[in-house]
Amino acid sequence: MNTLRSSVNSHEWRRSKVLELSSQGRSQPEIARILQISQPTVNRDLQYLRQEAKENIRRYIDEKLPFEYQKCLVGLDAILRKTWDIANGMENLDKDRLQAISVGMQAYAMKIDLLTNATVVQKAIDFVERNRDYAEQYNKLRIGDTTQLRVANSNDVTESKQDTG
């Protein structure tokens, strides 16, 4: 059990070092030499890290982005209410009221930006979903092709046995 855990930890450590060195612009041969591992291992680690990054982005877009977007809109609404309370409060100094109006204008600008760029967010979500659908279809086709290939190969074997028999 401990050897499995230490193996996993060493893989994670190595991959983090591969990522660190890659982010510094090091080539695969350089990374392999520095870490004293083979270049194919570096290549596999980079492929694993790329796949992990894709999954992290998908998870962020699916799970976190919509909620963060909603929180921003609610937060901006709260700021706008407070700025209008300050701007309309006669007990506040003119300077404070003007500053509240200025903050309110910035909040409106941010809200408009979020609302108009919502199409960008939606396009990103659609893109991820569309690519996920394509990947699923590709995998189904690939699995189907493999099954068809096995069937074709087994038919060839059966035919060759009949020819020799």
Long-range contacts (C-beta under 8 A, 24 or more apart in sequence): 14-41, 14-45, 15-45, 15-48, 15-49, 18-42, 18-45, 18-46, 18-49, 19-45, 19-49, 22-46, 22-49, 57-128, 58-128, 58-132, 61-124, 61-125, 61-128, 62-125, 62-128, 65-121, 65-124, 65-125, 69-114, 69-118, 69-121, 72-110, 72-114, 73-111, 73-114, 73-115, 76-107, 76-110, 76-111, 76-114, 77-111, 79-103, 79-104, 79-107, 80-104, 80-107, 80-108, 80-111, 83-107
